[in-house]
Amino acid sequence: MNPKQRFRITRSMKQTGEVQEITLEECQAYFATRTDFTYQRVFTVKGPESTMSIEGDFFMWAHGDAQFPFRHYMGDLYVALSHEEIVPVMIEIATDLQADIVEG
């Protein structure tokens, strides 16, 4: 699995005429029902020589000792596939939000 592969959960592929965004409020309500997710306004990445903080709307999936960010941005959710365990979670979220998964 390519660690830099990124996917977008989106409704932009729907053929219903007007594209319905996935709103931040909708995400907050959805992820509040899931005990394996927490909300963060800042995502911090720690490297061997530096630390970088990114502001935004992150829904952090806890899996074991690790956390994986699902970022809400401009009406879509983005996730990097760094571990195979993310795939079924991503599919479940897309299904629950009546959205599609596209690469990019």
C-alpha positions in Angstrom: 0.0 0.0 0.0 1.4 3.4 -1.0 1.7 5.5 2.2 1.1 8.7 0.3 -2.1 7.5 -1.3 -4.9 9.9 -0.3 -8.6 9.4 -0.7 -11.6 11.8 -0.6 -15.0 11.0 0.7 -17.3 13.1 -1.3 -20.8 13.6 -2.7 -19.5 15.5 -5.8 -20.0 12.3 -7.9 -23.8 12.2 -7.2 -26.0 12.7 -10.3 -28.8 14.4 -8.3 -28.4 17.8 -9.9 -27.2 20.0 -7.1 -24.1 18.7 -5.3 -24.7 18.4 -1.6 -21.5 19.0 0.4 -20.7 17.1 3.5 -20.9 19.8 6.1 -18.8 20.3 9.2 -21.9 20.2 11.3 -22.9 16.9 9.7 -19.5 15.4 10.4 -19.5 16.6 14.0 -22.9 15.0 14.6 -21.9 11.8 12.9 -18.5 11.3 14.6 -20.0 12.2 18.0 -21.9 8.9 17.8 -18.6 7.0 17.3 -16.5 6.2 20.4 -13.4 5.5 18.2 -13.2 9.1 16.9 -12.4 12.5 18.5 -12.5 16.0 17.1 -9.4 18.2 16.9 -8.8 21.7 15.6 -5.1 21.2 15.2 -3.2 18.1 13.9 0.4 17.8 14.9 2.9 15.7 13.0 6.1 14.9 14.8 9.1 14.0 12.7 12.7 13.1 13.8 13.9 16.7 13.5 10.8 18.8 13.6 7.2 19.2 14.5 4.5 20.6 12.3 1.0 21.7 13.4 -1.9 22.0 10.9 -5.0 23.9 11.7 -8.3 22.6 10.4 -11.2 20.2 11.3 -9.8 16.8 12.1 -11.7 13.7 13.2 -9.1 11.4 14.7 -9.6 7.7 14.4 -8.0 5.8 17.3 -6.7 2.4 16.4 -4.5 0.8 19.1 -1.9 3.4 20.2 -2.1 5.3 16.9 -4.4 8.0 15.6 -5.3 8.6 12.0 -6.8 11.9 10.8 -9.9 12.3 8.6 -9.9 15.9 7.6 -13.0 17.9 6.7 -12.1 20.4 4.0 -14.4 22.3 1.6 -17.3 19.9 1.8 -15.3 16.6 1.7 -13.4 14.3 4.0 -9.8 13.4 3.2 -7.8 10.5 4.6 -4.3 9.1 3.8 -4.1 5.4 3.6 -1.1 4.7 5.7 -2.4 1.4 7.1 -4.8 -1.2 5.7 -7.0 -1.0 8.7 -8.2 2.4 7.5 -9.9 1.0 4.4 -13.0 -0.6 6.0 -13.4 2.4 8.3 -13.3 4.7 5.3 -15.8 2.6 3.4 -18.2 2.5 6.4 -18.0 6.3 6.8 -18.7 6.9 3.1 -21.6 4.5 3.2 -23.1 6.1 6.3 -22.7 9.6 4.8 -24.1 8.4 1.4 -21.0 9.5 -0.3 -18.4 8.1 -2.8 -14.7 7.5 -2.4 -12.3 8.9 -5.0 -8.6 9.0 -5.1 -6.9 12.3 -4.8 
